[in-house]
Amino acid sequence: MRAAAVTDWRPVLAPAIVRRYDHARDKDLLLLPERVVVLTGGAGPVVDLCDGTRGVRDIVDELAEAFPDSPVATDVPPFLERLRAEGWLR
């Protein structure tokens, strides 16, 4: 995929998917039809920024500012692409 296409994309959860926090399990979740996906590590805050108003570059920049010692520039774009390939982001 071209770099411009990745940075121009404004990810948002697919319509049938809901992001929730499970207080009983202390886990971030994606609720899909007939399936629940547990988000691990820093995936919850990344998905929270996928609201359709921010481009991938904006998400990376915001996370890099919040987590300066994390490799967000190299980890976040492929993670978002995996979620899009699963059909969870559009």
N, C-alpha and C positions, 0 to 999 in steps of 0.2 A: 504494500500500500504506500502511496506517495506520502511524504512527510506533511505536505500542505493539507492533504485530506484528513490526516489525523489531527492536526492542530486546528483546522477549521470546524471540525465536528463539534456539535454542542450536545453531549450525551444527556439523555433523560431516560428514566425507567420506562419500560414498555407498559402500556395501559393496564394489563392484567396483573402487574407485579406491585407489591406493596413492601416498603421498607419498614421494619419494626424492630424495637428493642424488647427482648424478653427479659423482664426483671427477675423472674424466678430462676432462670438459667444464667443470667448475666451475660447474654450473647446478643449480638446484632444478627438480624435475620432478613432474608428476602422471602416473602410469601408469594409463591407461584401457584397457579391452579394445580391442585393435587400434589404439591411438593413444597418442602421448606428447605431453604439453603441457609446454612450457618456461615456468616461472614467472620473470618478469623483475622487476627493481626490488626492492621490498620485499614482493613477493607471498609468498615462502616463509615468512617469519616470521608473516605473517597467517594463512596456511593451517595452520601448525603449531599455532596457538591454537584451531583449529576441532576440538575434541575432544569436543564434546557436553556438556561440563560448564560452559562459559562462555556467557553470552548475548552478543549483539552489543555491548551497552553495556560489558560486562566486557572484551571484546577491545579495544574502542576505548580504554578507560581504561588498560589494561595497555600498549598500544602508545604511547599519548600520554605515559605516564611514561617509557618506554624511549627514545622519539624525540620529545622535547619541541618541536622546531622543525618537525616534519612535520604536514601537514594531515590527520591520521588521522580526525578526527571527520567530515570531509566526504568523504574518499576511501574509507574502509574499508567503511561500510555499502553503498554502491552496488556496490563490488567484490564483496562477499559475495553480494549479490543477483544479480549477473551469473553467479557460479559456481553459484548455486542454479538459475537459469534454464537453465543448460547441463545441469543434472542431476548436477553434480559434488559438490554439497553437499546435504544434506537437513536 
